[in-house]
């Protein structure tokens, strides 16, 4: 960073759940390095509470999952007046938010990294990234392009987000939590495998589910947790003995909370998108078939025994 620290800084990562979790360490690093700067985070409303409680920065709620003129106009109004913006998402919609904020300095990933290449046209401070590293480190490198003094990944305490005000979830403590859902069908481990795994685990198994996944959860044949919001989900995951799931937001939340876990990976690379801090606890076919069908129940059981023996 060659210029004086700005009084206001806009960071942008709208979604999804796991990606917001992976961006929080970089924003915490920026917050700690720039104590005199007011940082605001443009994020989808569903994740605003997580941002405010864990990253401890102001959340600007931006609803752009479904495009409409009214939503674009609202986003334009709410993000105006920032001299500097950092786009951690690299999509056209996030790049447009950086542009309409009025920021003269717009940091973002270099063109070879981002998925939607036209978004690079709105970046005037591109960051070159080592693509062999984890996305948490990508985000730190982007932050470091703006503040070179940022060193390693900061320790971030996610536990304040995991408080259960009602106290109704304590009965689910010390269970082996199964996460059968995933954002994309190709990331899901077959339900029949989860059902076999649950049967072999026995009464310790607890199935946790998200929107649209209740039918899948009940098909596993184990005890099913009630519907939870994100904070209640965090409480269940924090107090679990072990969490088992695919590349999905709840698995990354469990990793952030420090809960032991097993990640099941096929089409996504765990070196980039794995549960950060527990990459040695991943069963992956990414380097071979990229198929979730090729992860065997026996392999999961062996890893459960290995983790429990530690």
N, C-alpha and C positions, 0 to 999 in steps of 0.2 A: 504494500500500500504506500504510494508515493505522496498522496495528498493528506491533509489533516483528516482525522476521523470525522465522518459526518455526524450531525446531531440525530439524524434519523436514518435507519436502514431497513429496507424491505427484503425479507427472504420469502421465497415462494417454493412450496411443495404442497400441492393441493391434495393429493391422495397417492396411493391407497394406504391402508392401515399399516402394513409392514414397511412400506417406503417412508411413511412419516416417522415411524420408530427409528429407521436407519438414518434419518436426517437429523434427529434430535441431538446426537453428540456433536455434530458440526455447528449447530446453532448455539449449543451451550458453550462451545469453544469460542465462538464469536462474542457471545454475551460476556464471558469472562475476560476476553482480551480488550473489549471496548466498553468499559464500565460507564463512560459518559454518553454512550450512544443509546437512544431509544430504538429497540429492535421490535419490529412487528412482523408477524408471519401470516401470509395469505394461505389459507387452508380451507378445505371443505368443512362445513359445520360439524359433521360427525366426529371430527378429530380435534376440534378446537379446545375442548376441555383437557385432553391429553397434552396438547402444546402448552397451555397455560400452567398446568400443574407441574409438569415435568421439566420442560424447557424454561419455564418462568419468563416468558415473553408474551406480549400482547398478541392475541389471535384476531386476524381480520377474516371474518367468515365469508367465503366466496363460494357460491353455488354454481358450478359450471359443469357438473356431470351431465346435465342436459342443457344444451345451448338454447337460449332464447334472448330476444332483444332486451327484455326487462332485466334478465340476470346479467347480461353483459354491461348494461347501463349501470346497474348497482355495483358491479365490480369496479367499473371505471371510477365511480364516485368515491368508493371506499379506499382505493389504493393510491389516490393522487398525493403528490407533495413529498416524494422521497427522492433525495439526490442520488442514492445508490440502491441498486437492487441486485440480489443474487438469486438466480433461477436454478434450483436444485433438481428440477423435473425434466427440463429439456423437451417439452412438448410445445406445439404451436400456441395452445391456449395459455400456458404459463409464460411463454415468451411475450405474448401480447400484453399480459398483465404487467410485466416488467416495463414494456414500452409505454403503456398508457399511464404508468405511475409518474411519468415525467423524469425518471432517473436518467441523468446524463451518463452515469457509469452503470453498465449492465453486465454483470458477471454471469457466466454460464459455462457449460461443458463445450469443448471443441466439437466441430461438426462431425468428426469421425466417431464420436461417442454416442451422440443422441440418436433417438429412433426417428423422430420427425425432422428431417434435414432442413426444411424451411425455417424452423425455429432458430437456427444458427444465424440467420440474417438479422435478428434483433439483438444479438450479443455483440458487444464491442470490447469485452474483456474476456476472451476465451481461455479456458483452463485445459491444459493437456494432462491426461490422466493415464496412469499405469493400469491398463485394462485387465491385468492378471490379478489384481487385488480385489478385496471385498468392497461392496458398494458403500459401506460405512467409511472406508478409507478414501473412496472416490469423493465422497462429500467433504471429508476433512481436507483433501487436496484442493478442492474448489474453494473452500473457505480460506485456505492458506494462500491462494492466489491473491486474495484481497488483503489478508493480514498474515504476512510471512512469519511473524513471531509465533503463530500457533504451532505447537509441537505435536505430541501424540494424541491419541483418542482420550478424551477426558472421562473420568468416572462419573456416571450419571445415575442418580437414584430414582428409579421408577416406582419404588414402593409407596410413595404418597398417593399415587394414582390407584393403588390396589386396596384402598380402605372400603370396607363394607359397612356403611352406616347402620343398616338394619340388623346386622349380626346373624342373619338367617342362613348364611352360607358356611358357617363354621362347621356344620355337620359333614361337609364334603372335604375336610382337610385330610391330608395324608393318603389320598387316593391316587391311582394311576389313571390319568386323564387321557382319553382318546379323542382326537380331533378328526373325524372322518371327512369333513368338508374341505373344499378348496375353491379358490376363485375361478379356476378353469377345470373342466372335466379331465383334461389330460394330466393334471397334477394330482388327481385323486387316486389314492390306493383303493383297490376294489373293496366294496363293502363286505363281500364274503370273506376277504382276508381279515378285515377288522373284526368281523363276527367270530372267526376262528380264534383270533388273538384274544378277544374278550373272554371267550370260553376258557382258554388256557390260563388267563390271568385270574379268573374267578371273581369273587365278590368285591375285590379291590377296584375293579374297572368302573369308570364313570365316563359317560359319553357327554361331551359338551358340543353345542351346536349354535349356529348363527341363523340369520334370516333365510328362510326358504330351505333349511336343512333338517327340520324336525323329523320328517318322514325318513330321511337317511339315517338320522341318529337312532330312531326307534327300530330300524331294521338290523342294527348291530346286535340287539338281544341282551344288552347289559343295562344297568341302571342309567337313566337319562336325567341329566341336570335340568332344572327349570330354565326358561328363557332368561337371558342376562343382558344387561347393557354392558358397555365396554368396561366400566369400573368394576362391576360385579364379576365379569369375566376375569379381569385382572386379579381379583381377590381369590377366585377359585384356582387360577394358575399359580399364583404366588404360594399358596399353601398345599399344592399338590406334591406328592412324593416323586412323580415322574410324569412327563407330558410326551405324548407320541402323536405326531401328525406330519402332514406334508408341508410344502412351501406355502405357508399361508400366514396371514397377520397374527392370529393367536399364537402360533408357534414362535414367531419373532418376539411377541410380547413376553412369552414364557422365558425366552433367552435373555431378554432385557431385565427381567425380574430375577435372574439368576437361578431359576428352577431347573433341575436336571431334566434332560429331554432326549428324545430320539427323533431325528428328522428323516423323513422318507422322500427321496428326491429321484426324479426321472428326467423330465424334459428341461429342467433348469439346473444351472451349474451351481453347486453348493459353494464352490470357491468364491463366487461372486455374491450369491443370494442365500447362503446358508445361515443357520442360526448363529449369530456372531458370538464368539467366545466359546462355542461348543461344536466347532466344525469336526472334531474327532468323533462326534456322536451322530454321524449321518450315515445312513445306508443309501447309496446312490448308484444308479445305472447310467448316469449322464455320459460317462466316457465309453459306454458300450452301446446299449440298445435305446437308452433314454425312455424306456417303458417302465411304468409303475407296476405292471404285471409281473415283472421279473424280480421284484422284491419278495422274498419268501417269508412266511410267518416264522419259520425256524430261525432265520437270520435275526429277526426282531427279538425273539425270545432269548437268543444267545447274548445279544447286546444288553437286554434287560438284566440278565444274570451278571454280566460283567460290570454294569453300572452299580447294581445293588451290592456287589462284592467290594466296592471301593470304600 
